[in-house]
Amino acid sequence: MSGLKSRAKLLTSAFNSMKNITCTEIEGAMYGFPRVHFSQKFIEQAKSQGKQPDFLYCLDMVNETGIMTVPGSGFG
């Protein structure tokens, strides 16, 4: 259990050290909910394509890195 807690703290710390990203403490089932703070330019770019900014970010991430994430806007 202490190993999981240690890894959760490490991941929370890693997210919070990234530029324009904040994350609440990761606990329990090891789900992380980092928040990406988008620039106004990116928000406008997404809207011009008729997409939510977080959806566009997730789409770009999977296309460029193969890492699949879920946009928070899908949760309301």
Backbone hydrogen bonds, N-H to C=O, Kabsch-Sander energy under -0.5 kcal/mol:
donor,donor_aa,acceptor,acceptor_aa,energy
5,K,1,M,-2.2
6,S,2,S,-2.3
7,R,3,G,-2.2
8,A,4,L,-2.5
9,K,5,K,-2.3
10,L,6,S,-2.2
11,L,7,R,-2.5
12,T,8,A,-2.4
13,S,9,K,-2.6
14,A,10,L,-2.4
15,F,11,L,-2.6
16,N,12,T,-2.4
17,S,13,S,-1.1
17,S,14,A,-0.5
18,M,14,A,-0.5
18,M,15,F,-1.5
21,I,18,M,-1.4
22,T,35,R,-2.1
24,T,33,F,-0.6
30,M,27,E,-1.7
31,Y,27,E,-0.7
35,R,22,T,-3.9
36,V,34,P,-0.5
37,H,20,N,-3.3
37,H,35,R,-0.5
38,F,36,V,-0.9
43,I,39,S,-2.2
44,E,40,Q,-2.4
45,Q,41,K,-2.1
46,A,42,F,-2.5
47,K,43,I,-2.3
48,S,44,E,-2.1
49,Q,45,Q,-0.9
49,Q,46,A,-0.9
50,G,47,K,-1.4
51,K,46,A,-2.6
56,L,52,Q,-2.3
57,Y,53,P,-2.3
58,C,54,D,-2.2
59,L,55,F,-2.5
60,D,56,L,-2.7
61,M,57,Y,-2.5
62,V,58,C,-2.3
63,N,59,L,-2.1
64,E,60,D,-2.4
65,T,61,M,-2.6
66,G,61,M,-0.8
66,G,62,V,-1.0
67,I,61,M,-0.7
68,M,66,G,-0.5
74,G,71,P,-1.4
75,F,72,G,-2.2
76,G,73,S,-1.3
